[in-house]
Amino acid sequence: RFHGEGYQEGYAEGRHAGMAEGRRYGALHGAKVGLEIGCYLGFALTWQRLLQKCTGEKNSKKIRALDSLIGMIQKFPYEDPTYEKLQEDLEKIRGKFKQVCSMLNIQSDFRIGTERSSLTF
């Protein structure tokens, strides 16, 4: 009897603690993804604006790649954490960001740390 009661109490307490920990982890992970995507969007919009002043075939390719990156970010499902292809789409955005950086001759290094995040060039 004591074994069964102890098990039930422990199970209930563990379930409650697991829910709280899961919420904290989800909020932290969501904030990191939002920060990363926001940095990519700010980067792309800035370079898009800078390259609009220039003409030429090389710049038009860069602008098309930036437009593609911006489009991917705008279609990203921010409000749906149950979206099945969330990680897959996030990886595609990261890949497109790296491609754009390569086209712009920029060495990208995006880090998310506990103290701060940075996008360095």
One Martini backbone bead per residue (centre of mass of N, CA, C, O) as a GRO file, in nm:
protein
  121
    1ARG     BB    1   0.059   0.062  -0.023
    2PHE     BB    2   0.302   0.260   0.013
    3HIS     BB    3   0.416   0.217  -0.261
    4GLY     BB    4   0.171   0.322  -0.423
    5GLU     BB    5   0.154   0.606  -0.295
    6GLY     BB    6   0.441   0.695  -0.362
    7TYR     BB    7   0.418   0.667  -0.662
    8GLN     BB    8   0.183   0.867  -0.708
    9GLU     BB    9   0.324   1.117  -0.587
   10GLY     BB   10   0.577   1.110  -0.768
   11TYR     BB   11   0.431   1.128  -1.037
   12ALA     BB   12   0.286   1.399  -0.993
   13GLU     BB   13   0.541   1.569  -0.934
   14GLY     BB   14   0.693   1.501  -1.198
   15ARG     BB   15   0.483   1.610  -1.392
   16HIS     BB   16   0.484   1.902  -1.294
   17ALA     BB   17   0.790   1.955  -1.336
   18GLY     BB   18   0.794   1.881  -1.641
   19MET     BB   19   0.609   2.107  -1.738
   20ALA     BB   20   0.777   2.347  -1.641
   21GLU     BB   21   1.036   2.270  -1.793
   22GLY     BB   22   0.909   2.266  -2.077
   23ARG     BB   23   0.829   2.563  -2.087
   24ARG     BB   24   1.108   2.686  -2.050
   25TYR     BB   25   1.240   2.550  -2.293
   26GLY     BB   26   1.044   2.655  -2.510
   27ALA     BB   27   1.092   2.957  -2.463
   28LEU     BB   28   1.398   2.957  -2.512
   29HIS     BB   29   1.402   2.827  -2.795
   30GLY     BB   30   1.211   3.031  -2.929
   31ALA     BB   31   1.390   3.279  -2.881
   32LYS     BB   32   1.634   3.181  -3.044
   33VAL     BB   33   1.491   3.153  -3.316
   34GLY     BB   34   1.388   3.445  -3.332
   35LEU     BB   35   1.668   3.577  -3.323
   36GLU     BB   36   1.786   3.447  -3.573
   37ILE     BB   37   1.570   3.534  -3.779
   38GLY     BB   38   1.592   3.839  -3.722
   39CYS     BB   39   1.885   3.867  -3.817
   40TYR     BB   40   1.842   3.772  -4.105
   41LEU     BB   41   1.636   3.989  -4.184
   42GLY     BB   42   1.805   4.240  -4.126
   43PHE     BB   43   2.033   4.169  -4.316
   44ALA     BB   44   1.867   4.143  -4.581
   45LEU     BB   45   1.738   4.428  -4.582
   46THR     BB   46   1.998   4.589  -4.583
   47TRP     BB   47   2.125   4.468  -4.845
   48GLN     BB   48   1.894   4.532  -5.030
   49ARG     BB   49   1.915   4.839  -5.002
   50LEU     BB   50   2.215   4.868  -5.093
   51LEU     BB   51   2.178   4.717  -5.384
   52GLN     BB   52   1.964   4.904  -5.527
   53LYS     BB   53   2.182   5.127  -5.615
   54CYS     BB   54   2.287   4.904  -5.785
   55THR     BB   55   2.421   4.770  -6.082
   56GLY     BB   56   2.395   4.457  -6.232
   57GLU     BB   57   2.429   4.118  -6.252
   58LYS     BB   58   2.551   4.052  -5.977
   59ASN     BB   59   2.339   4.216  -5.810
   60SER     BB   60   2.084   4.067  -5.909
   61LYS     BB   61   2.157   3.794  -5.780
   62LYS     BB   62   2.171   3.897  -5.491
   63ILE     BB   63   1.882   4.006  -5.478
   64ARG     BB   64   1.740   3.737  -5.532
   65ALA     BB   65   1.855   3.593  -5.285
   66LEU     BB   66   1.739   3.792  -5.078
   67ASP     BB   67   1.442   3.756  -5.158
   68SER     BB   68   1.433   3.458  -5.088
   69LEU     BB   69   1.502   3.484  -4.790
   70ILE     BB   70   1.270   3.671  -4.713
   71GLY     BB   71   1.045   3.478  -4.804
   72MET     BB   72   1.114   3.247  -4.610
   73ILE     BB   73   1.077   3.412  -4.350
   74GLN     BB   74   0.777   3.504  -4.401
   75LYS     BB   75   0.678   3.185  -4.412
   76PHE     BB   76   0.740   3.136  -4.133
   77PRO     BB   77   0.595   2.956  -3.851
   78TYR     BB   78   0.574   3.120  -3.560
   79GLU     BB   79   0.275   3.024  -3.431
   80ASP     BB   80   0.364   2.704  -3.501
   81PRO     BB   81   0.498   2.451  -3.300
   82THR     BB   82   0.358   2.194  -3.474
   83TYR     BB   83   0.522   2.214  -3.713
   84GLU     BB   84   0.671   1.964  -3.893
   85LYS     BB   85   0.892   2.161  -4.074
   86LEU     BB   86   1.059   2.352  -3.892
   87GLN     BB   87   1.354   2.244  -3.907
   88GLU     BB   88   1.373   2.231  -4.213
   89ASP     BB   89   1.320   2.535  -4.268
   90LEU     BB   90   1.550   2.641  -4.092
   91GLU     BB   91   1.777   2.506  -4.261
   92LYS     BB   92   1.713   2.654  -4.524
   93ILE     BB   93   1.765   2.937  -4.417
   94ARG     BB   94   2.058   2.890  -4.336
   95GLY     BB   95   2.155   2.815  -4.620
   96LYS     BB   96   2.073   3.081  -4.759
   97PHE     BB   97   2.246   3.263  -4.582
   98LYS     BB   98   2.517   3.139  -4.666
   99GLN     BB   99   2.487   3.200  -4.965
  100VAL     BB  100   2.469   3.508  -4.941
  101CYS     BB  101   2.739   3.548  -4.798
  102SER     BB  102   2.906   3.434  -5.031
  103MET     BB  103   2.812   3.641  -5.248
  104LEU     BB  104   2.917   3.890  -5.048
  105ASN     BB  105   3.184   3.818  -4.902
  106ILE     BB  106   3.083   3.690  -4.617
  107GLN     BB  107   3.165   3.603  -4.294
  108SER     BB  108   2.979   3.395  -4.104
  109ASP     BB  109   2.875   3.419  -3.736
  110PHE     BB  110   2.637   3.248  -3.559
  111ARG     BB  111   2.560   3.312  -3.212
  112ILE     BB  112   2.426   3.143  -2.921
  113GLY     BB  113   2.420   3.261  -2.602
  114THR     BB  114   2.373   3.333  -2.269
  115GLU     BB  115   2.454   3.643  -2.289
  116ARG     BB  116   2.472   3.652  -2.617
  117SER     BB  117   2.431   3.771  -2.945
  118SER     BB  118   2.581   3.721  -3.278
  119LEU     BB  119   2.685   3.902  -3.579
  120THR     BB  120   2.961   3.843  -3.773
  121PHE     BB  121   3.227   3.984  -4.016
   0.00000   0.00000   0.00000
